[in-house]
């Protein structure tokens, strides 16, 4: 949980850095180095859910061990990619084949050794209790399948070009269209069942018991889908937002059951008492799943309604984008400690009213002979207006890139909610009791259950 939470935060920070620093207005590009951080996150998420079944029911032990080996191996793969010089990327940190060979040997030893031990000992591991198709275990099986297939999809898209290059010398690129067409549907199915599985009982259950809850969830989601489809004019975007609302409704329903909201003699006072007595894992579960719903809304909105425009502007000229006017007012040149900067002053207006002033900057480092872009943003709860400045001169104008990004900040907020959900689960009181040493003078036999 700690490793998964910190990896989540690391991915978020990398996304924010790329969004702000690189000046291309994107939060994720399916870059191979981005992918090698994402794959252990996906496998680790499957591992966390598989561990729930192993802990509660004694099942999935073999599968959980395989996921643990896979997750750690994918972490080593990421280290190999960014340190060996296999890839040329803005995220790669070294070009050192000798170091790459060492990391590759470590990967082979760790993964091969773990798999060898697993092959020798797996026969001694019990299968665990059986379960029906209508059960929480079945829902977690589907969760694991979707996450593992998603991991394999990202792995294939990331390493297929490398394999082709090594075997034939041909240079090919697997870009965002492949990942969006394959990864998106898998996540849609995952979210659809994520909202339902936690509501089910262990081992066996009945859909009839959940009928009322499912109808309420559908009653909240379907109107949202219809409204977004009509006013947003995009059916796929409406389905994505509807799935996020569906997950949010299912998570709240499950959390309400844990708190016994609506139970006889339920008051605000005893509701708060039950809240404080619930284990941290329950709070962390709700926070993480709500975070995924928030993140999904941001991803869908960015994928469907984001808009951008690139043009060469002289002073006083403007770009119109999504109802906003971006006007280049001035370009100022200044000397920094070790760089020369050109800063544009971009005025944003909407219906003739002033909205914001952006100051996108381009820095030139003479010693390194390198240029960097510092984007400028006007951040709102429901959208970000973004501008970046490129090369140019007063005679021909400057290249100005402007972006309208709806709900992009929700992506990072939702991901941070997931991370803090992991921290809340780690803070579970049951873990503290397990770590507390018993005093010999006061230790008593545990009562039989």
C-alpha positions, 0 to 999 in steps of 0.5 A: 500500500505504501509503495503503491501510494507513493508510486501514484503520487510520483505519476501525478507529479510527473504528469503535472511536470510534463503539463507545465514544463514541456509546453505541449499542453498534455498531461499524458502522452503514452510515452514509453517511460510514462508507460513503464511507471504505469504498468507496475501501478496497474499490476500493483492495483490488481495485487492489492485487490487480490490480497483482499481475497487472500486475507478474507477468504484464503483464496487466490494465494497462488495468483497473489504471489504471481502478481507480487512477482510481476509487479516487482519485475515490472518495477525493475523493467522500468528502471532498466528502461530509463537507465540503460539508454534503450530509449531516447526520451525527455524522461530517460535519465541516462545513456549507459549500456554497462549499467543497463546490462547490470540492471538486466542481469538483476531483473533476470535473477530476481524474476527468474529466481522468484518464478523458480521458487514459485514453481517448486512450492506452488503445489504446497499452497491450498486452493482456498474456499470455493465461491459462486459466480454471484459473489464478491470473489467473482467480482474481484476475479473480474477486476484482476482480469481487467487490470492484468489484460490492461497491463499486457496491453500497455506492455505490448504497445510499449515494447513492440516497437523496441522488439521490431527495431532490435530484430529488423532495424525498422523504426515504428511508433505505437502512439495514443490511438492504439492505447485509447482504442484498447485501454479505454474499453477495458477500463470502462468494463472495469469501472462498470463492475467496480461499483457493484462487486463491493456491494456483494457478499463473500462466497455467494450472493443474489442479484435480487438482494441488490436490485433496489440499490442497482436501480438507484445507481442507474437512476442517478447515472442514466439521466447524466448520460442523457444530459451530457449526450444532448448538451455535450453532443458526444455519446462516448463522452456521455458514457464515460461521465455516466460510468464515473457517476455509476462508480461514485454512486456504488461507492457511496452506497457501499460506504453508507452500508458500512456506516449503517445509514438509515438503520433504525434509531440512527442519529447524527451522534451514533453515525459519527461514532460508527465513522470513528470506529470503522477501520481505516481500510474502509475509509481508504477504500471509499476514498480511493474509489471516489478518487478514480471516479473523479479522475475518470471525469477529468480524463473523459472531459480532456479526451472529448472536449479539450480544444487547442490552437497554434498560430503565429501571432504578431503583437495585437493579433489574437486566437479564438478558442472555445469562446475565449480570445487570446491576444498577444499584447507584448513580448519582453526579453530579459537576462536570467542567471544562466539563460535568456528569456522571452516572455509573452504577455497574452490577454484572455477575454470572453465576450469582451470581458477580461478573464486573465493575463498569461505570461508564457516564457521561453528560456534559452541556455547558451552554455547547454545550447538548449531551449525550455518552455515555461507554460502559463495557466489560468486555473479554474475548478472546471477548466484551465486556460493554457498558453505556451510561446515558441520561436519568433521575431517581431517581423514574422510573429511568434508561435503561440499555442493556446489550450482549453482544457476542461476539468484537467485538474480533476485528474490530479485531484482524483489520483491524489485521492487514490494515493491518500486512500492507500495511506488511510488503509495503512493507518488502519488501527488493526495494523497498529494492534498487530504491531503492538507487543503483548506484555507477558504479565497481562497477556491472556488467551484469546477467546475462541470465535 
